[in-house]
Amino acid sequence: MLIGMDIQKHMVNITEMEEDGSVKENYVIENSEDAWNTFVERYSSMKPEIALDQFTSGKYVARILRN
């Protein structure tokens, strides 16, 4: 599974894709600690590859996802 993220100040656009590149799901979450915790719970057992855009809070999000 592949996940692409476009992270904004108040929201995050997420695209979940299959290995062949077909889009499985698009959705938006709040850019908040609670929303990130829910995201991590949803995907932690799947160990997806995640690509995120370069932005100011990149280190913060990378730490959340790495843990």
Helices and strands as residue ranges (DSSP letters): E 2-7, E 11-17, E 23-30, H 33-43, E 49-52, H 58-66
